Amino acid sequence: MVKKSVRSEALELVKAHCEFDPQTFLIIYFQSKKEEEVRLLEVSSDVLPSGLVFPLTFAPDKKEGMQYPCTIIVVSKEDYEKIRQGDLTLPDGWGKLEDGEELYKKAELLEDASRGE
């Protein structure tokens, strides 16, 4: 099996997650220091606001072609705004929101922001 980069595996997961959850508005990739883990922050309208940032970590799944562990945080649009405002923080080692790379952004999120919602 050819070794993939963590970012290329993240892109594969982004595509799969958007197909699975069409209510996903935004996915941000956070590079881990040693490039040993996929880290994604996903914003979905299918998630209720909780006021929590709860990471879920999955082991690599070589049968499915996933070579790296993956930690995903799925938040509501409201909780995402709290992260943007600094009222909620990302896990230690993830950095700040602006350290992430947007791998997916749905136009509807931009429209909501322009209306002040």
HELIX and SHEET records of a PDB file:
HELIX    1   1 VAL A    6  PHE A   20  1                                  15    
HELIX    2   2 LYS A   62  GLU A   64  5                                   3    
HELIX    3   3 LYS A   77  GLN A   85  1                                   9    
HELIX    4   4 LEU A   97  ASP A   99  5                                   3    
HELIX    5   5 ALA A  107  SER A  114  1                                   8    
SHEET    1   A 5 LEU A  56  PHE A  58  0                                        
SHEET    2   A 5 CYS A  70  VAL A  75 -1                                        
SHEET    3   A 5 VAL A  38  SER A  44  1                                        
SHEET    4   A 5 THR A  24  TYR A  29 -1                                        
SHEET    5   A 5 GLU A 101  LYS A 105 -1                                        
END                                                                             
